[in-house]
Amino acid sequence: MRKYLLGLAALTAASSANAAVFVGYMPGASASPAFLTTMVENFESYAVGASIGTNAKVYNTTVPNDAATPGFNSTGNYGAVLGLPTAGSYTKAFTAANIFSFVIGSLDNYNRLTLSFTDGSTEVLNGAQIAFGATADGNQSLPSSNGRVYYVSDGVKLINGAKFESTNNSFEFDNLMTGNVPEPSTWAMMVLGFGIVGRAMRRRRQNAIASFA
């Protein structure tokens, strides 16, 4: 039986001055949950090799020393932010929602994700913080570093953008999606039902660095 690392108190007791974001991770293969209703980007409209940002490209297969296809849940094209010879980034804005999710591949400790919120604030996650419960060791096939990542706001501040960055090769991702759930307690039940390993992340008013409750 899986162990669930849940910070549910931070979800249900969050306030406008100290809102919370739940970071969830479903390792390995999984169907896209029904609460993810909008595909923000799947990279299928891009030509292979197309630039999507600063030192960031679209791939459709593993290219040794560059990028590796996410081990699970990715078909066709995927995006990758490279880190060599210079740090790279890819930014995606989307309609505000209280849940944002994507498929992640071979998570590394030099990967970085910045979430943007409707009030203009941001939250920065580095390495294993990006997918709480995952292992940021760059493995290209194990569920421990390849799966689905979820970010759920408590509804006080909605998520409306994400910036993917890396200082080495690479940060791979696919199927960026959004959705909405009525309230944090509903999401808590979904977490238990889908077996997502995760934890609540308290947001500090003036602090952009992720802090885990």
C-alpha positions as CSV (number, residue, x, y, z in Angstrom):
1,M,0.0,0.0,0.0
2,R,1.3,3.4,-0.9
3,K,2.0,6.0,1.8
4,Y,0.3,9.3,1.3
5,L,2.2,12.4,2.4
6,L,-0.5,14.9,2.7
7,G,-0.5,18.4,4.2
8,L,-4.3,18.7,4.2
9,A,-4.4,21.3,7.0
10,A,-2.5,23.8,4.9
11,L,-5.2,23.4,2.2
12,T,-8.2,23.8,4.5
13,A,-6.8,26.5,6.8
14,A,-5.1,28.8,4.2
15,S,-5.9,32.5,4.2
16,S,-5.3,35.3,1.7
17,A,-2.2,36.3,3.6
18,N,-0.8,32.7,3.7
19,A,-2.3,30.8,0.9
20,A,-1.3,27.2,0.0
21,V,-0.5,25.3,-3.1
22,F,-0.7,21.5,-3.1
23,V,2.1,19.7,-5.0
24,G,1.1,16.3,-6.1
25,Y,2.9,13.6,-8.1
26,M,1.6,10.4,-9.7
27,P,4.6,8.3,-10.6
28,G,4.6,6.2,-13.8
29,A,1.8,5.5,-16.2
30,S,-1.7,6.9,-15.5
31,A,-4.8,8.1,-17.4
32,S,-5.5,11.8,-17.5
33,P,-7.9,12.5,-14.6
34,A,-11.3,13.9,-15.5
35,F,-10.7,17.0,-13.5
36,L,-8.1,18.1,-16.0
37,T,-10.4,19.6,-18.6
38,T,-8.2,21.9,-20.8
39,M,-5.1,21.0,-22.8
40,V,-2.8,24.0,-22.6
41,E,0.0,22.6,-24.7
42,N,1.0,19.2,-26.1
43,F,3.5,20.5,-28.7
44,E,1.9,18.6,-31.6
45,S,1.4,21.8,-33.6
46,Y,5.2,22.4,-33.6
47,A,7.7,21.0,-36.1
48,V,10.3,18.7,-34.5
49,G,13.3,20.9,-33.6
50,A,11.3,24.1,-33.4
51,S,12.3,26.6,-30.8
52,I,9.8,27.3,-28.0
53,G,12.0,29.6,-25.9
54,T,15.5,30.3,-24.9
55,N,17.5,27.2,-25.6
56,A,14.3,25.2,-25.6
57,K,13.1,22.9,-28.4
58,V,10.4,20.4,-29.4
59,Y,11.5,16.8,-29.7
60,N,9.6,13.5,-30.6
61,T,12.2,11.0,-29.6
62,T,15.2,10.6,-27.3
63,V,18.3,12.4,-28.5
64,P,21.4,11.3,-26.5
65,N,23.0,14.1,-24.5
66,D,20.1,16.5,-25.3
67,A,16.7,15.3,-24.2
68,A,14.9,12.1,-23.4
69,T,11.2,11.3,-24.1
70,P,9.3,11.2,-20.8
71,G,9.1,7.6,-19.6
72,F,5.3,7.6,-19.3
73,N,2.2,9.3,-20.5
74,S,3.9,11.1,-23.5
75,T,3.2,10.3,-27.1
76,G,4.4,12.3,-30.2
77,N,6.1,15.6,-29.5
78,Y,7.3,16.9,-26.2
79,G,9.1,20.0,-25.0
80,A,12.6,20.2,-23.5
81,V,14.5,23.1,-22.0
82,L,18.3,22.6,-22.5
83,G,20.9,23.9,-20.2
84,L,24.0,23.7,-22.3
85,P,25.9,25.6,-23.5
86,T,23.7,28.2,-21.7
87,A,20.8,28.0,-19.3
88,G,17.4,27.7,-21.1
89,S,13.8,28.5,-20.4
90,Y,10.2,28.1,-21.7
91,T,7.3,30.1,-20.5
92,K,3.6,29.4,-20.9
93,A,0.7,31.6,-19.9
94,F,-2.8,30.2,-19.7
95,T,-6.3,31.0,-18.5
96,A,-6.4,31.1,-14.7
97,A,-7.3,27.9,-13.0
98,N,-6.8,26.3,-9.6
99,I,-5.1,23.2,-10.9
100,F,-2.2,22.9,-13.3
101,S,-0.6,19.6,-14.4
102,F,1.9,18.2,-16.8
103,V,3.8,15.1,-17.7
104,I,7.4,15.2,-16.5
105,G,10.4,13.2,-17.8
106,S,13.7,12.4,-16.1
107,L,13.4,15.0,-13.4
108,D,16.8,16.5,-12.4
109,N,18.0,18.5,-9.5
110,Y,19.1,21.3,-11.8
111,N,15.5,21.8,-13.1
112,R,13.5,24.7,-12.0
113,L,9.8,25.7,-12.2
114,T,8.2,29.0,-11.5
115,L,4.4,29.2,-11.1
116,S,2.6,32.5,-11.7
117,F,-0.6,33.6,-9.9
118,T,-3.3,36.0,-10.7
119,D,-2.3,38.4,-8.0
120,G,1.2,38.8,-9.7
121,S,3.0,36.7,-7.2
122,T,5.2,33.7,-8.1
123,E,6.3,30.4,-6.5
124,V,9.7,28.9,-7.3
125,L,10.4,25.1,-7.1
126,N,13.8,23.5,-7.6
127,G,14.7,19.9,-8.2
128,A,12.6,17.4,-6.2
129,Q,10.3,20.3,-5.0
130,I,8.9,20.3,-8.6
131,A,7.3,16.9,-8.0
132,F,7.1,16.2,-4.3
133,G,7.6,12.4,-3.8
134,A,9.7,12.1,-7.0
135,T,13.5,11.5,-7.1
136,A,15.4,14.2,-9.0
137,D,18.1,11.9,-10.3
138,G,17.6,12.2,-14.0
139,N,16.6,8.6,-14.5
140,Q,14.9,8.3,-17.9
141,S,12.7,5.2,-17.3
142,L,11.8,4.8,-13.6
143,P,8.4,6.0,-12.2
144,S,10.4,7.7,-9.5
145,S,11.4,10.5,-11.9
146,N,8.8,10.1,-14.7
147,G,5.1,10.7,-14.2
148,R,2.4,13.4,-13.7
149,V,2.8,16.5,-11.6
150,Y,-0.1,18.5,-10.2
151,Y,-0.3,21.9,-8.6
152,V,-3.5,23.0,-6.9
153,S,-4.2,26.4,-5.4
154,D,-6.6,26.8,-2.6
155,G,-8.7,29.2,-4.7
156,V,-7.5,32.3,-3.0
157,K,-5.0,32.9,-5.9
158,L,-5.4,31.1,-9.2
159,I,-2.5,29.8,-11.3
160,N,-2.1,31.4,-14.7
161,G,1.4,30.6,-15.9
162,A,4.5,28.5,-15.6
163,K,8.2,29.0,-16.5
164,F,10.4,25.9,-17.0
165,E,14.1,26.4,-16.6
166,S,17.3,24.3,-16.6
167,T,21.0,24.8,-16.2
168,N,21.9,21.5,-17.7
169,N,20.4,19.1,-20.2
170,S,17.5,18.8,-19.8
171,F,14.0,19.6,-18.4
172,E,11.5,17.5,-20.4
173,F,7.7,17.9,-20.2
174,D,4.5,17.3,-22.1
175,N,0.7,17.6,-22.0
176,L,0.4,20.8,-20.0
177,M,-3.3,20.9,-18.7
178,T,-5.5,22.9,-16.4
179,G,-8.7,22.3,-14.6
180,N,-10.8,23.4,-11.6
181,V,-12.1,21.7,-8.5
182,P,-14.8,23.3,-6.3
183,E,-12.8,23.4,-3.1
184,P,-9.7,22.1,-1.4
185,S,-11.6,19.4,0.5
186,T,-12.8,18.0,-2.8
187,W,-9.2,17.9,-4.1
188,A,-8.1,16.1,-0.9
189,M,-10.5,13.3,-1.7
190,M,-9.2,13.1,-5.2
191,V,-5.7,12.8,-3.9
192,L,-6.7,9.8,-1.8
193,G,-8.7,8.3,-4.6
194,F,-6.0,8.6,-7.3
195,G,-3.1,7.6,-5.0
196,I,-1.1,10.8,-5.6
197,V,2.0,11.3,-3.5
198,G,2.1,14.9,-2.5
199,R,2.3,17.6,0.1
200,A,0.9,21.1,0.7
201,M,3.3,24.0,0.2
202,R,2.6,27.1,2.2
203,R,3.0,30.3,0.4
204,R,4.6,33.3,2.2
205,R,3.4,36.8,1.3
206,Q,6.8,38.1,0.3
207,N,8.6,34.9,-0.4
208,A,8.9,33.4,-3.9
209,I,10.9,30.3,-2.8
210,A,8.9,27.2,-2.1
211,S,8.5,26.3,1.5
212,F,7.1,22.9,2.5
213,A,4.8,22.7,5.5
